[in-house]
Amino acid sequence: MKDDWLEWLSVMFDVSVTIYTYMLVGCCVWQLRGKFISDFEKPGEFIVQVATREKACYIVMGTRGLGKIRRTILGSVSDFVVHHATCPVVVSRSP
């Protein structure tokens, strides 16, 4: 069990580094300021807390495009952020 946990943690770290690198390159190419913050809290609550703490001007996020029934059952991070953030939120779906 401990080995499974350590393997999962290692994979999540690698994923975080990959995402961080991708975002850093994107920010440099588009000359944007940004921060990469990772945590294991509830994602919607965490995004709203960080945006409030950092005094974000706006939040840009993606969506998985779940159907209404699945979104109702599973919840939606983007729905939570749209309804609880104190700044404007842009939600974009993949083409």
Buried (B, 14 or more C-beta within 10 A) or exposed (E): EEEEEEEEEEEEEEEEEEEEEEBEEEBEEEEEEEEEEEEEEEBBEBBBBBBEEEEBEEBEBEBEEBEEEEBEEEEBBBBBBBEBBEBEBEBEEEE
